[in-house]
Amino acid sequence: MPLRGRQTVSDYSIYVLFDEEQVLSDCRTIISCADDEEAIRVAEQWVDLHDVELWQSNRFITRFTPRPEHIAVTGFWS
């Protein structure tokens, strides 16, 4: 139970996937958030050309894939 006047935060890990299923652990970023919803909002901002996964310790939260506008802007796939 959180102490009065203090918000409890948890650490989450953001992983960038450079290949289909390969996580490059060197690209892990740890964020501290109040809950899953906040962590999801933060992790969404990391999506660019590669998929991104969000974890809390060994608990998988979600996976994000690049939006078409990210791919189109770079010219890699056109």
C-alpha positions as CSV (number, residue, x, y, z in Angstrom):
1,M,0.0,0.0,0.0
2,P,1.5,3.4,-1.0
3,L,2.3,5.9,1.7
4,R,0.0,8.9,1.9
5,G,1.1,11.6,-0.5
6,R,3.5,9.4,-2.4
7,Q,2.8,7.6,-5.7
8,T,4.1,4.1,-6.1
9,V,6.1,3.6,-9.3
10,S,7.4,0.5,-11.0
11,D,10.2,-0.1,-13.4
12,Y,9.4,-1.2,-17.0
13,S,11.7,-2.2,-19.8
14,I,11.4,-1.0,-23.4
15,Y,13.1,-3.3,-25.9
16,V,13.7,-2.4,-29.6
17,L,13.4,-5.5,-31.9
18,F,15.8,-5.2,-34.9
19,D,14.9,-8.5,-36.5
20,E,11.6,-10.4,-36.6
21,E,12.0,-11.9,-33.1
22,Q,15.5,-10.8,-32.1
23,V,15.7,-8.4,-29.1
24,L,18.9,-6.5,-28.8
25,S,19.3,-6.2,-25.1
26,D,21.8,-3.4,-25.4
27,C,18.8,-1.3,-26.6
28,R,16.8,-1.8,-23.4
29,T,15.6,1.3,-21.8
30,I,14.3,1.3,-18.2
31,I,11.4,3.7,-17.4
32,S,9.7,4.3,-14.1
33,C,5.9,4.7,-14.3
34,A,2.9,4.7,-12.0
35,D,1.1,1.9,-13.9
36,D,0.8,-0.1,-17.1
37,E,-1.2,2.7,-18.8
38,E,1.5,5.3,-18.2
39,A,4.2,2.9,-19.3
40,I,2.3,2.1,-22.5
41,R,2.0,5.8,-23.3
42,V,5.7,6.3,-22.8
43,A,6.7,3.1,-24.8
44,E,4.6,4.1,-27.8
45,Q,6.9,7.1,-28.3
46,W,9.8,4.8,-28.9
47,V,8.3,3.2,-32.0
48,D,10.0,4.3,-35.2
49,L,11.2,1.8,-37.8
50,H,11.4,-1.2,-35.5
51,D,8.9,-3.1,-33.3
52,V,9.1,-2.3,-29.6
53,E,8.1,-4.5,-26.7
54,L,7.2,-3.4,-23.2
55,W,7.9,-5.6,-20.2
56,Q,7.7,-5.3,-16.4
57,S,10.3,-7.6,-15.1
58,N,9.4,-11.0,-16.7
59,R,5.8,-9.9,-17.5
60,F,5.1,-9.1,-21.1
61,I,2.8,-6.0,-21.4
62,T,2.5,-5.3,-25.2
63,R,4.2,-5.0,-28.5
64,F,4.1,-2.0,-30.8
65,T,4.7,-2.0,-34.6
66,P,5.8,0.9,-36.7
67,R,3.0,3.0,-38.2
68,P,2.9,3.3,-42.0
69,E,3.8,7.0,-41.8
70,H,7.1,6.2,-40.0
71,I,8.1,3.8,-42.8
72,A,7.0,6.1,-45.7
73,V,8.9,9.1,-44.3
74,T,12.2,7.2,-44.3
75,G,11.9,5.8,-47.8
76,F,13.4,2.5,-46.8
77,W,10.4,0.5,-48.0
78,S,9.3,2.4,-51.0
